[in-house]
Amino acid sequence: MLRMRAAALSLTSTPYAFSHDSSAIVLGMGAPDPRTALVHVSRRKVHGDAVRAGVKHHLAPYAAKDTLEVDGLVVLDRACTALDMVREHGRAHGLAACDAALRAGVPRSVLLDVLSIMDCWPHSRCMRWCIEHADHLAETYLESLVRDFVLELGIGRPELQFGLSDGLTTAFADIVVKRHFFEADGLLKYGPDNPSGLDPLVVLAEEKRRHDFLTGFKLGGSRITYVDLFAGRRAALARAAREYADTCARFGTDTDDLTPYRVERRR
């Protein structure tokens, strides 16, 4: 944010709006790595995309209605930003951006309207895929990345926030396909500054209790980390495929017996 404000002090010659990673960070949509991201600006007149002094300039037409002002910074809105992130970073991070847009209340139809303007731009097929598969139930950036991983397995469309309750205990799994759940296993929740504010040992104990409760319903599970998604993706895909196949072999794929225990998360 400080680098963006520094850039704003020098970008005075032509109109612009912060876009891509920059607008995603301002709007709370997440980005691949906010610590090292370039500052991104979109301008109606610039000689092609170029990086100068840590600022990436994009040639892109936009209207005043496509912008928002947040704390003195003019940024492209969530719909434009989501599709820009698809084009800049590809399918996984683009899906996370589209999830974030839906989660913030942007209708899918608005994303499709923006796509209609970008339809002849590069990566239009990937943008359309991300819009079609976006889901407002994805609660975190990492969950969105894990869902892209699960979709790559080709085992079916995942169900998000899968909840079971026996009347005494209620637990939710991030992502479920048939009788197998996939957990986005980030380190943040185990740290001293975790979002819950609880002692990390309490968080870990609760995580184990939830895992045991879910597997007690004859479900199998896979835990996926950020390293699995990128540096170790091929090995992680092979492992997850084995674990899913083992679950199907042991427990089958029918889930009718779980219907009496199903609950939905209140939002």
Accessible surface in RSA format (square Angstrom, percent):
REM  Atomic radii and reference values for relative SASA: ProtOr
REM  Chains: A
REM  Algorithm: Lee & Richards
REM  Probe-radius: 1.40
REM  Slices: 20
REM RES _ NUM      All-atoms   Total-Side   Main-Chain    Non-polar    All polar
REM                ABS   REL    ABS   REL    ABS   REL    ABS   REL    ABS   REL
RES MET A   1    97.36  50.4  65.44  43.3  31.92  76.0  63.99  54.4  33.36  44.2
RES LEU A   2   151.55  84.4 144.93 103.7   6.62  16.6 145.32 102.1   6.24  16.8
RES ARG A   3   117.25  49.2 111.60  56.9   5.64  13.4  73.17 100.0  44.07  26.7
RES MET A   4     6.77   3.5   6.77   4.5   0.00   0.0   4.67   4.0   2.10   2.8
RES ARG A   5    92.49  38.8  90.10  45.9   2.39   5.7  42.14  57.6  50.35  30.5
RES ALA A   6    59.08  54.3  48.45  74.8  10.63  24.2  50.73  71.4   8.35  22.1
RES ALA A   7     8.60   7.9   1.96   3.0   6.64  15.1   8.14  11.5   0.47   1.2
RES ALA A   8    28.92  26.6  18.57  28.7  10.36  23.6  18.67  26.3  10.26  27.2
RES LEU A   9   150.90  84.0 126.93  90.8  23.97  60.3 130.16  91.4  20.73  55.8
RES SER A  10    86.28  72.9  59.30  79.1  26.97  62.1  50.57 107.7  35.70  50.0
RES LEU A  11    29.79  16.6  22.31  16.0   7.48  18.8  25.00  17.6   4.78  12.9
RES THR A  12   110.96  78.9  77.06  78.1  33.90  80.8  56.09  75.3  54.88  83.0
RES SER A  13   100.15  84.6  61.66  82.3  38.49  88.7  53.06 113.0  47.09  66.0
RES THR A  14    50.88  36.2  43.18  43.8   7.70  18.3  46.27  62.2   4.61   7.0
RES PRO A  15    98.27  71.6  85.10  77.6  13.17  47.9  96.22  79.4   2.05  12.7
RES TYR A  16    43.04  20.1  31.31  17.8  11.73  30.5  17.96  13.5  25.08  30.9
RES ALA A  17     0.00   0.0   0.00   0.0   0.00   0.0   0.00   0.0   0.00   0.0
RES PHE A  18     1.29   0.6   1.29   0.8   0.00   0.0   1.29   0.8   0.00   0.0
RES SER A  19     0.00   0.0   0.00   0.0   0.00   0.0   0.00   0.0   0.00   0.0
RES HIS A  20     2.55   1.4   2.55   1.8   0.00   0.0   0.31   0.3   2.24   2.6
RES ASP A  21     4.03   2.8   4.03   4.0   0.00   0.0   0.03   0.1   3.99   4.0
RES SER A  22     1.88   1.6   1.30   1.7   0.58   1.3   0.58   1.2   1.30   1.8
RES SER A  23     0.00   0.0   0.00   0.0   0.00   0.0   0.00   0.0   0.00   0.0
RES ALA A  24     0.00   0.0   0.00   0.0   0.00   0.0   0.00   0.0   0.00   0.0
RES ILE A  25    47.79  27.2  32.11  23.9  15.68  37.8  34.97  25.2  12.81  34.8
RES VAL A  26    22.97  15.1   0.79   0.7  22.19  53.5   3.18   2.8  19.80  53.7
RES LEU A  27    18.21  10.1   5.00   3.6  13.21  33.2   8.59   6.0   9.62  25.9
RES GLY A  28    65.97  81.4   0.00   N/A  65.97  81.4  35.07  96.3  30.90  69.2
RES MET A  29     6.41   3.3   2.29   1.5   4.12   9.8   3.90   3.3   2.50   3.3
RES GLY A  30    25.72  31.7   0.00   N/A  25.72  31.7  23.53  64.6   2.20   4.9
RES ALA A  31     8.54   7.9   0.00   0.0   8.54  19.4   0.00   0.0   8.54  22.6
RES PRO A  32    35.20  25.7  20.18  18.4  15.01  54.6  20.37  16.8  14.83  92.1
RES ASP A  33    43.26  30.3  39.28  39.1   3.98   9.4  20.52  48.3  22.73  22.7
RES PRO A  34    65.20  47.5  55.40  50.5   9.80  35.6  55.56  45.9   9.64  59.9
RES ARG A  35   200.92  84.4 173.29  88.3  27.63  65.8  84.19 115.1 116.73  70.7
RES THR A  36   103.84  73.9  76.86  77.9  26.97  64.3  68.82  92.4  35.02  52.9
RES ALA A  37    14.73  13.5   3.32   5.1  11.42  26.0  13.44  18.9   1.29   3.4
RES LEU A  38    69.14  38.5  62.95  45.0   6.19  15.6  63.54  44.6   5.60  15.1
RES VAL A  39     6.06   4.0   5.92   5.4   0.13   0.3   6.06   5.3   0.00   0.0
RES HIS A  40     5.25   2.9   5.25   3.6   0.00   0.0   0.81   0.8   4.43   5.2
RES VAL A  41     0.00   0.0   0.00   0.0   0.00   0.0   0.00   0.0   0.00   0.0
RES SER A  42     0.04   0.0   0.04   0.1   0.00   0.0   0.00   0.0   0.04   0.1
RES ARG A  43    30.61  12.9  30.61  15.6   0.00   0.0   1.20   1.6  29.42  17.8
RES ARG A  44   109.14  45.8  92.77  47.3  16.37  39.0  49.36  67.5  59.79  36.2
RES LYS A  45   171.44  83.6 159.81  98.1  11.63  27.7 105.59  95.0  65.84  70.1
RES VAL A  46    22.02  14.5   5.50   5.0  16.51  39.8  13.56  11.8   8.45  22.9
RES HIS A  47   184.76 101.0 157.92 109.8  26.84  68.7 113.69 117.2  71.07  82.7
RES GLY A  48    34.13  42.1   0.00   N/A  34.13  42.1  29.84  81.9   4.29   9.6
RES ASP A  49    89.73  62.9  57.22  57.0  32.51  76.9  19.42  45.7  70.31  70.1
RES ALA A  50    28.35  26.1  20.76  32.0   7.59  17.3  28.35  39.9   0.00   0.0
RES VAL A  51    82.09  54.0  52.43  47.5  29.66  71.5  52.43  45.6  29.66  80.4
RES ARG A  52   120.62  50.6 113.65  57.9   6.96  16.6  62.93  86.0  57.69  35.0
RES ALA A  53   110.65 101.7  58.07  89.6  52.58 119.6  79.25 111.6  31.40  83.2
RES GLY A  54    34.41  42.4   0.00   N/A  34.41  42.4  25.50  70.0   8.92  20.0
RES VAL A  55    15.91  10.5  15.91  14.4   0.00   0.0  15.91  13.8   0.00   0.0
RES LYS A  56    42.67  20.8  42.67  26.2   0.00   0.0   7.14   6.4  35.53  37.8
RES HIS A  57     9.07   5.0   9.07   6.3   0.00   0.0   4.48   4.6   4.59   5.3
RES HIS A  58     8.70   4.8   8.70   6.0   0.00   0.0   4.31   4.4   4.38   5.1
RES LEU A  59    92.88  51.7  72.12  51.6  20.75  52.2  72.12  50.7  20.75  55.8
RES ALA A  60     7.84   7.2   7.83  12.1   0.01   0.0   7.84  11.0   0.00   0.0
RES PRO A  61    91.50  66.7  77.26  70.4  14.24  51.8  78.33  64.7  13.18  81.9
RES TYR A  62    25.26  11.8  11.33   6.4  13.94  36.3  17.08  12.8   8.18  10.1
RES ALA A  63    42.64  39.2  36.67  56.6   5.97  13.6  41.45  58.4   1.19   3.2
RES ALA A  64    82.65  76.0  67.93 104.8  14.72  33.5  71.19 100.3  11.46  30.3
RES LYS A  65   163.60  79.8 128.74  79.0  34.86  83.0 114.03 102.6  49.57  52.8
RES ASP A  66    20.06  14.1  20.06  20.0   0.00   0.0   0.23   0.5  19.83  19.8
RES THR A  67    30.52  21.7  18.05  18.3  12.47  29.7   2.82   3.8  27.70  41.9
RES LEU A  68    71.17  39.6  64.90  46.4   6.27  15.8  71.17  50.0   0.00   0.0
RES GLU A  69   128.94  74.0  95.42  72.2  33.52  79.8  28.75  55.6 100.19  81.8
RES VAL A  70    45.38  29.9  42.02  38.0   3.36   8.1  45.23  39.3   0.15   0.4
RES ASP A  71   112.33  78.7  83.29  82.9  29.04  68.7  25.77  60.7  86.56  86.3
RES GLY A  72    56.79  70.0   0.00   N/A  56.79  70.0  24.23  66.5  32.56  72.9
RES LEU A  73     6.24   3.5   5.17   3.7   1.06   2.7   6.24   4.4   0.00   0.0
RES VAL A  74    59.71  39.3  56.78  51.4   2.93   7.1  56.78  49.3   2.93   7.9
RES VAL A  75     0.00   0.0   0.00   0.0   0.00   0.0   0.00   0.0   0.00   0.0
RES LEU A  76     5.19   2.9   5.19   3.7   0.00   0.0   5.19   3.6   0.00   0.0
RES ASP A  77    30.24  21.2  30.24  30.1   0.00   0.0  10.77  25.3  19.48  19.4
RES ARG A  78    69.45  29.2  68.34  34.8   1.11   2.6   4.69   6.4  64.76  39.3
RES ALA A  79     3.42   3.1   2.59   4.0   0.83   1.9   2.59   3.6   0.83   2.2
RES CYS A  80     9.84   7.4   9.84  11.0   0.00   0.0   0.79   2.0   9.05   9.8
RES THR A  81     0.00   0.0   0.00   0.0   0.00   0.0   0.00   0.0   0.00   0.0
RES ALA A  82     0.00   0.0   0.00   0.0   0.00   0.0   0.00   0.0   0.00   0.0
RES LEU A  83     0.00   0.0   0.00   0.0   0.00   0.0   0.00   0.0   0.00   0.0
RES ASP A  84     3.50   2.5   3.50   3.5   0.00   0.0   0.00   0.0   3.50   3.5
RES MET A  85     0.27   0.1   0.27   0.2   0.00   0.0   0.27   0.2   0.00   0.0
RES VAL A  86     1.97   1.3   0.00   0.0   1.97   4.8   0.00   0.0   1.97   5.3
RES ARG A  87    53.34  22.4  37.54  19.1  15.80  37.6   3.33   4.6  50.01  30.3
RES GLU A  88    53.30  30.6  25.80  19.5  27.49  65.5   4.19   8.1  49.10  40.1
RES HIS A  89    62.45  34.1  36.10  25.1  26.35  67.4  30.38  31.3  32.07  37.3
RES GLY A  90    30.15  37.2   0.00   N/A  30.15  37.2  27.64  75.8   2.51   5.6
RES ARG A  91    82.94  34.8  75.72  38.6   7.21  17.2  32.11  43.9  50.83  30.8
RES ALA A  92    16.97  15.6  14.02  21.6   2.95   6.7  14.02  19.7   2.95   7.8
RES HIS A  93    19.44  10.6  19.37  13.5   0.08   0.2  10.74  11.1   8.71  10.1
RES GLY A  94     0.00   0.0   0.00   N/A   0.00   0.0   0.00   0.0   0.00   0.0
RES LEU A  95     0.00   0.0   0.00   0.0   0.00   0.0   0.00   0.0   0.00   0.0
RES ALA A  96     1.91   1.8   0.00   0.0   1.91   4.3   0.00   0.0   1.91   5.1
RES ALA A  97     0.53   0.5   0.44   0.7   0.09   0.2   0.53   0.7   0.00   0.0
RES CYS A  98     0.00   0.0   0.00   0.0   0.00   0.0   0.00   0.0   0.00   0.0
RES ASP A  99     0.01   0.0   0.01   0.0   0.00   0.0   0.01   0.0   0.00   0.0
RES ALA A 100     5.48   5.0   2.29   3.5   3.19   7.2   2.42   3.4   3.06   8.1
RES ALA A 101     0.00   0.0   0.00   0.0   0.00   0.0   0.00   0.0   0.00   0.0
RES LEU A 102    19.68  11.0  10.13   7.2   9.56  24.0  10.27   7.2   9.41  25.3
RES ARG A 103    81.54  34.2  54.18  27.6  27.36  65.1  25.00  34.2  56.54  34.3
RES ALA A 104    58.89  54.1  16.09  24.8  42.80  97.4  28.82  40.6  30.07  79.6
RES GLY A 105    57.79  71.3   0.00   N/A  57.79  71.3  35.94  98.6  21.85  48.9
RES VAL A 106    24.89  16.4  20.23  18.3   4.66  11.2  22.52  19.6   2.37   6.4
RES PRO A 107    73.97  53.9  62.91  57.3  11.07  40.2  73.97  61.1   0.00   0.0
RES ARG A 108    94.25  39.6  88.63  45.2   5.62  13.4  39.68  54.2  54.57  33.1
RES SER A 109    65.74  55.6  61.00  81.4   4.74  10.9  45.04  95.9  20.70  29.0
RES VAL A 110    56.14  36.9  56.14  50.8   0.00   0.0  56.14  48.8   0.00   0.0
RES LEU A 111     0.00   0.0   0.00   0.0   0.00   0.0   0.00   0.0   0.00   0.0
RES LEU A 112    69.92  38.9  64.55  46.2   5.37  13.5  64.91  45.6   5.00  13.5
RES ASP A 113    90.50  63.4  88.02  87.6   2.47   5.9  25.41  59.8  65.09  64.9
RES VAL A 114    17.85  11.7  17.51  15.9   0.34   0.8  17.83  15.5   0.03   0.1
RES LEU A 115     1.22   0.7   1.22   0.9   0.00   0.0   1.22   0.9   0.00   0.0
RES SER A 116    78.57  66.4  52.40  69.9  26.16  60.3  44.85  95.5  33.71  47.2
RES ILE A 117   110.82  63.1  93.55  69.7  17.27  41.6  99.69  71.8  11.13  30.2
RES MET A 118    11.57   6.0  11.57   7.7   0.00   0.0  11.57   9.8   0.00   0.0
RES ASP A 119    72.70  50.9  63.09  62.8   9.61  22.7  13.46  31.7  59.24  59.1
RES CYS A 120   121.08  91.6  84.05  93.7  37.02  87.0  49.29 124.9  71.78  77.4
RES TRP A 121    51.68  20.7  44.85  21.7   6.82  16.0  29.00  15.5  22.68  36.8
RES PRO A 122    92.02  67.1  80.39  73.3  11.64  42.3  91.64  75.7   0.38   2.4
RES HIS A 123   106.85  58.4  87.75  61.0  19.09  48.8  56.85  58.6  50.00  58.2
RES SER A 124    24.38  20.6  21.89  29.2   2.49   5.7   1.56   3.3  22.83  32.0
RES ARG A 125   212.63  89.3 203.27 103.6   9.36  22.3  82.10 112.2 130.53  79.1
RES CYS A 126    34.00  25.7  26.77  29.9   7.23  17.0  21.07  53.4  12.92  13.9
RES MET A 127     0.00   0.0   0.00   0.0   0.00   0.0   0.00   0.0   0.00   0.0
RES ARG A 128    98.87  41.5  98.87  50.4   0.00   0.0  34.52  47.2  64.35  39.0
RES TRP A 129    55.66  22.3  53.45  25.9   2.21   5.2  40.44  21.6  15.22  24.7
RES CYS A 130     0.00   0.0   0.00   0.0   0.00   0.0   0.00   0.0   0.00   0.0
RES ILE A 131     0.56   0.3   0.56   0.4   0.00   0.0   0.56   0.4   0.00   0.0
RES GLU A 132    93.15  53.5  81.55  61.7  11.60  27.6  32.40  62.7  60.74  49.6
RES HIS A 133    33.12  18.1  31.49  21.9   1.63   4.2  12.48  12.9  20.64  24.0
RES ALA A 134     1.49   1.4   0.00   0.0   1.49   3.4   0.00   0.0   1.49   4.0
RES ASP A 135    35.81  25.1  34.78  34.6   1.04   2.5   5.14  12.1  30.67  30.6
RES HIS A 136    87.34  47.7  87.24  60.6   0.09   0.2  57.19  58.9  30.14  35.1
RES LEU A 137    49.68  27.7  49.68  35.5   0.00   0.0  49.68  34.9   0.00   0.0
RES ALA A 138     0.07   0.1   0.07   0.1   0.00   0.0   0.07   0.1   0.00   0.0
RES GLU A 139    66.20  38.0  47.73  36.1  18.47  44.0  14.51  28.1  51.69  42.2
RES THR A 140    65.38  46.5  61.02  61.9   4.36  10.4  62.49  83.9   2.88   4.4
RES TYR A 141    44.97  21.0  38.50  21.9   6.47  16.8  40.02  30.1   4.95   6.1
RES LEU A 142    32.22  17.9  29.57  21.2   2.64   6.6  30.30  21.3   1.92   5.2
RES GLU A 143    10.42   6.0   9.94   7.5   0.48   1.1   2.18   4.2   8.24   6.7
RES SER A 144     0.77   0.7   0.77   1.0   0.00   0.0   0.00   0.0   0.77   1.1
RES LEU A 145     2.29   1.3   1.67   1.2   0.62   1.6   1.67   1.2   0.62   1.7
RES VAL A 146     0.00   0.0   0.00   0.0   0.00   0.0   0.00   0.0   0.00   0.0
RES ARG A 147     6.31   2.7   6.31   3.2   0.00   0.0   1.54   2.1   4.78   2.9
RES ASP A 148     4.81   3.4   4.81   4.8   0.00   0.0   0.00   0.0   4.81   4.8
RES PHE A 149     0.00   0.0   0.00   0.0   0.00   0.0   0.00   0.0   0.00   0.0
RES VAL A 150     0.00   0.0   0.00   0.0   0.00   0.0   0.00   0.0   0.00   0.0
RES LEU A 151    32.05  17.8  16.38  11.7  15.67  39.4  17.23  12.1  14.82  39.9
RES GLU A 152    84.39  48.4  58.47  44.2  25.92  61.7  27.65  53.5  56.74  46.3
RES LEU A 153    33.47  18.6   6.88   4.9  26.59  66.9  10.17   7.1  23.30  62.7
RES GLY A 154    65.81  81.2   0.00   N/A  65.81  81.2  32.77  89.9  33.03  74.0
RES ILE A 155    30.84  17.6  18.26  13.6  12.58  30.3  26.82  19.3   4.02  10.9
RES GLY A 156    35.84  44.2   0.00   N/A  35.84  44.2  30.84  84.6   5.00  11.2
RES ARG A 157   150.05  63.0 121.42  61.9  28.63  68.2  59.24  81.0  90.81  55.0
RES PRO A 158    13.10   9.5   1.87   1.7  11.23  40.8   1.91   1.6  11.19  69.5
RES GLU A 159    73.39  42.1  68.73  52.0   4.66  11.1  35.71  69.1  37.68  30.8
RES LEU A 160    10.39   5.8   2.64   1.9   7.75  19.5   2.64   1.9   7.75  20.9
RES GLN A 161    11.53   6.4   3.80   2.8   7.73  18.4   3.21   6.8   8.32   6.3
RES PHE A 162     4.37   2.2   4.36   2.7   0.00   0.0   4.37   2.6   0.00   0.0
RES GLY A 163     0.00   0.0   0.00   N/A   0.00   0.0   0.00   0.0   0.00   0.0
RES LEU A 164     0.00   0.0   0.00   0.0   0.00   0.0   0.00   0.0   0.00   0.0
RES SER A 165    20.61  17.4  14.42  19.2   6.19  14.3   5.80  12.3  14.81  20.7
RES ASP A 166    73.04  51.2  43.30  43.1  29.74  70.3  21.54  50.7  51.50  51.4
RES GLY A 167    70.45  86.9   0.00   N/A  70.45  86.9  37.31 102.4  33.14  74.2
RES LEU A 168   171.78  95.7 133.60  95.6  38.19  96.0 138.14  97.0  33.64  90.5
RES THR A 169    34.67  24.7  30.87  31.3   3.80   9.1   7.28   9.8  27.40  41.4
RES THR A 170    65.90  46.9  45.72  46.4  20.18  48.1  27.39  36.8  38.51  58.2
RES ALA A 171     2.58   2.4   0.00   0.0   2.58   5.9   2.58   3.6   0.00   0.0
RES PHE A 172    30.72  15.4  26.63  16.5   4.09  10.6  26.65  16.2   4.07  11.6
RES ALA A 173     0.39   0.4   0.00   0.0   0.39   0.9   0.39   0.5   0.00   0.0
RES ASP A 174    20.31  14.2  20.31  20.2   0.00   0.0   0.00   0.0  20.31  20.3
RES ILE A 175     0.86   0.5   0.86   0.6   0.00   0.0   0.86   0.6   0.00   0.0
RES VAL A 176     3.61   2.4   2.34   2.1   1.27   3.1   2.34   2.0   1.27   3.4
RES VAL A 177     5.11   3.4   3.28   3.0   1.83   4.4   5.11   4.4   0.00   0.0
RES LYS A 178    88.55  43.2  72.24  44.3  16.30  38.8  53.37  48.0  35.18  37.5
RES ARG A 179     9.68   4.1   8.41   4.3   1.28   3.0   1.43   2.0   8.25   5.0
RES HIS A 180     1.23   0.7   1.05   0.7   0.17   0.4   1.20   1.2   0.03   0.0
RES PHE A 181     1.32   0.7   1.14   0.7   0.18   0.5   1.14   0.7   0.18   0.5
RES PHE A 182     0.00   0.0   0.00   0.0   0.00   0.0   0.00   0.0   0.00   0.0
RES GLU A 183     2.44   1.4   2.44   1.8   0.00   0.0   2.08   4.0   0.36   0.3
RES ALA A 184     9.08   8.3   2.27   3.5   6.81  15.5   2.27   3.2   6.81  18.1
RES ASP A 185    26.45  18.5  22.26  22.2   4.19   9.9   1.78   4.2  24.67  24.6
RES GLY A 186    19.34  23.8   0.00   N/A  19.34  23.8  18.16  49.8   1.18   2.6
RES LEU A 187   153.47  85.5 143.80 102.9   9.66  24.3 143.87 101.0   9.60  25.8
RES LEU A 188   124.11  69.1 114.42  81.9   9.69  24.4 120.90  84.9   3.21   8.6
RES LYS A 189    51.95  25.3  50.48  31.0   1.47   3.5  43.06  38.8   8.90   9.5
RES TYR A 190    54.59  25.5  43.67  24.8  10.92  28.4  39.31  29.5  15.28  18.8
RES GLY A 191    18.87  23.3   0.00   N/A  18.87  23.3  18.80  51.6   0.07   0.2
RES PRO A 192   119.65  87.2  96.08  87.6  23.56  85.7  97.62  80.6  22.02 136.9
RES ASP A 193   128.39  89.9 104.80 104.3  23.59  55.8  38.91  91.6  89.48  89.2
RES ASN A 194     7.50   5.2   0.89   0.9   6.61  15.9   0.81   2.0   6.68   6.5
RES PRO A 195   110.73  80.7  68.08  62.1  42.65 155.0  80.60  66.5  30.13 187.3
RES SER A 196    70.59  59.6  33.81  45.1  36.78  84.7  45.22  96.3  25.37  35.5
RES GLY A 197    66.45  81.9   0.00   N/A  66.45  81.9  33.01  90.6  33.44  74.9
RES LEU A 198    92.15  51.3  87.41  62.5   4.74  11.9  89.61  62.9   2.54   6.8
RES ASP A 199    78.02  54.6  64.90  64.6  13.12  31.0  27.48  64.7  50.53  50.4
RES PRO A 200    42.73  31.1  41.11  37.5   1.63   5.9  41.34  34.1   1.39   8.6
RES LEU A 201   136.40  76.0 131.27  93.9   5.13  12.9 131.58  92.4   4.82  13.0
RES VAL A 202    78.27  51.5  74.78  67.7   3.49   8.4  77.80  67.6   0.47   1.3
RES VAL A 203    19.24  12.7  16.88  15.3   2.36   5.7  18.33  15.9   0.92   2.5
RES LEU A 204    82.21  45.8  82.21  58.8   0.00   0.0  82.21  57.7   0.00   0.0
RES ALA A 205    60.76  55.9  51.00  78.7   9.76  22.2  55.82  78.6   4.95  13.1
RES GLU A 206    76.94  44.2  73.58  55.7   3.37   8.0  42.07  81.4  34.88  28.5
RES GLU A 207    17.53  10.1  16.15  12.2   1.38   3.3   6.95  13.4  10.58   8.6
RES LYS A 208   126.15  61.5 123.61  75.8   2.54   6.1  73.42  66.1  52.74  56.2
RES ARG A 209    97.59  41.0  90.48  46.1   7.11  16.9  73.83 100.9  23.76  14.4
RES ARG A 210    41.57  17.5  41.57  21.2   0.00   0.0  19.66  26.9  21.91  13.3
RES HIS A 211    58.56  32.0  55.52  38.6   3.04   7.8  36.38  37.5  22.18  25.8
RES ASP A 212    93.33  65.4  84.22  83.8   9.11  21.6  27.92  65.7  65.41  65.2
RES PHE A 213    31.11  15.6  21.39  13.2   9.72  25.3  29.94  18.2   1.17   3.3
RES LEU A 214     1.01   0.6   1.01   0.7   0.00   0.0   1.01   0.7   0.00   0.0
RES THR A 215    47.68  33.9  35.42  35.9  12.26  29.2  24.22  32.5  23.47  35.5
RES GLY A 216    64.13  79.1   0.00   N/A  64.13  79.1  34.07  93.5  30.06  67.3
RES PHE A 217    33.32  16.7  25.80  16.0   7.51  19.5  31.58  19.1   1.73   5.0
RES LYS A 218   129.88  63.4 129.39  79.4   0.49   1.2  72.36  65.1  57.52  61.3
RES LEU A 219     3.41   1.9   0.23   0.2   3.18   8.0   0.23   0.2   3.18   8.6
RES GLY A 220     4.43   5.5   0.00   N/A   4.43   5.5   4.43  12.2   0.00   0.0
RES GLY A 221    26.28  32.4   0.00   N/A  26.28  32.4   0.83   2.3  25.45  57.0
RES SER A 222     1.96   1.7   0.00   0.0   1.96   4.5   1.89   4.0   0.07   0.1
RES ARG A 223    65.67  27.6  60.08  30.6   5.59  13.3  51.04  69.8  14.63   8.9
RES ILE A 224     0.00   0.0   0.00   0.0   0.00   0.0   0.00   0.0   0.00   0.0
RES THR A 225    49.02  34.9  49.02  49.7   0.00   0.0  44.44  59.7   4.58   6.9
RES TYR A 226   106.21  49.6 104.46  59.4   1.75   4.6  89.92  67.6  16.29  20.1
RES VAL A 227    97.62  64.2  95.12  86.1   2.50   6.0  97.56  84.8   0.06   0.2
RES ASP A 228    26.74  18.7  26.74  26.6   0.00   0.0   0.00   0.0  26.74  26.7
RES LEU A 229     0.73   0.4   0.60   0.4   0.13   0.3   0.60   0.4   0.13   0.3
RES PHE A 230    83.42  41.7  64.43  39.9  19.00  49.4  68.42  41.5  15.00  42.9
RES ALA A 231    97.59  89.7  51.07  78.8  46.53 105.8  64.75  91.2  32.84  87.0
RES GLY A 232    24.98  30.8   0.00   N/A  24.98  30.8  23.60  64.8   1.38   3.1
RES ARG A 233    46.94  19.7  45.47  23.2   1.47   3.5  33.86  46.3  13.08   7.9
RES ARG A 234   216.36  90.8 206.12 105.1  10.24  24.4  83.18 113.7 133.19  80.7
RES ALA A 235    74.21  68.2  59.87  92.4  14.34  32.6  68.57  96.6   5.64  14.9
RES ALA A 236     3.15   2.9   0.35   0.5   2.80   6.4   2.67   3.8   0.48   1.3
RES LEU A 237    30.54  17.0  29.95  21.4   0.59   1.5  30.21  21.2   0.33   0.9
RES ALA A 238    48.68  44.8  38.88  60.0   9.80  22.3  47.69  67.2   0.99   2.6
RES ARG A 239    63.87  26.8  63.84  32.5   0.02   0.1  38.89  53.2  24.97  15.1
RES ALA A 240     0.00   0.0   0.00   0.0   0.00   0.0   0.00   0.0   0.00   0.0
RES ALA A 241    45.01  41.4  39.80  61.4   5.21  11.9  41.28  58.1   3.73   9.9
RES ARG A 242   154.93  65.0 145.19  74.0   9.74  23.2  76.41 104.4  78.52  47.6
RES GLU A 243    53.65  30.8  48.08  36.4   5.57  13.3  28.66  55.4  24.99  20.4
RES TYR A 244    24.31  11.3  24.31  13.8   0.00   0.0  20.40  15.3   3.91   4.8
RES ALA A 245    58.82  54.1  50.45  77.9   8.37  19.0  54.85  77.2   3.96  10.5
RES ASP A 246    69.46  48.7  63.80  63.5   5.66  13.4  22.62  53.2  46.83  46.7
RES THR A 247     1.73   1.2   1.73   1.8   0.00   0.0   0.49   0.7   1.24   1.9
RES CYS A 248    31.49  23.8  23.13  25.8   8.36  19.7  17.53  44.4  13.97  15.1
RES ALA A 249    89.02  81.8  46.71  72.1  42.30  96.2  58.99  83.1  30.02  79.5
RES ARG A 250   140.49  59.0 105.14  53.6  35.35  84.2  56.00  76.5  84.49  51.2
RES PHE A 251    57.35  28.7  32.04  19.8  25.31  65.8  39.78  24.1  17.56  50.3
RES GLY A 252    32.01  39.5   0.00   N/A  32.01  39.5  28.91  79.3   3.10   7.0
RES THR A 253    65.07  46.3  53.80  54.5  11.26  26.8  21.40  28.7  43.66  66.0
RES ASP A 254    88.52  62.0  78.00  77.6  10.52  24.9  44.40 104.5  44.12  44.0
RES THR A 255    47.06  33.5  42.41  43.0   4.65  11.1  10.18  13.7  36.88  55.8
RES ASP A 256   104.21  73.0  95.83  95.4   8.38  19.8  28.81  67.8  75.40  75.2
RES ASP A 257    81.02  56.8  62.88  62.6  18.15  42.9  52.94 124.6  28.08  28.0
RES LEU A 258     2.41   1.3   2.41   1.7   0.00   0.0   2.41   1.7   0.00   0.0
RES THR A 259    91.93  65.4  83.03  84.2   8.90  21.2  65.06  87.4  26.88  40.6
RES PRO A 260   109.73  80.0  67.05  61.1  42.68 155.1  79.33  65.5  30.40 188.9
RES TYR A 261    87.84  41.0  86.46  49.2   1.37   3.6  39.54  29.7  48.30  59.5
RES ARG A 262    90.41  38.0  69.11  35.2  21.31  50.7  23.86  32.6  66.55  40.3
RES VAL A 263    51.24  33.7  42.81  38.8   8.42  20.3  50.12  43.5   1.12   3.0
RES GLU A 264   159.24  91.4 137.25 103.8  21.99  52.3  52.72 102.0 106.52  87.0
RES ARG A 265    87.31  36.7  70.77  36.1  16.54  39.4  17.09  23.4  70.22  42.6
RES ARG A 266   233.65  98.1 205.48 104.7  28.16  67.1  82.51 112.8 151.13  91.6
RES ARG A 267   156.60  65.8  72.02  36.7  84.58 201.4  76.93 105.1  79.67  48.3
END  Absolute sums over single chains surface
CHAIN  1 A    13685.8      10662.3       3023.5       8200.9       5484.9
END  Absolute sums over all chains
TOTAL         13685.8      10662.3       3023.5       8200.9       5484.9
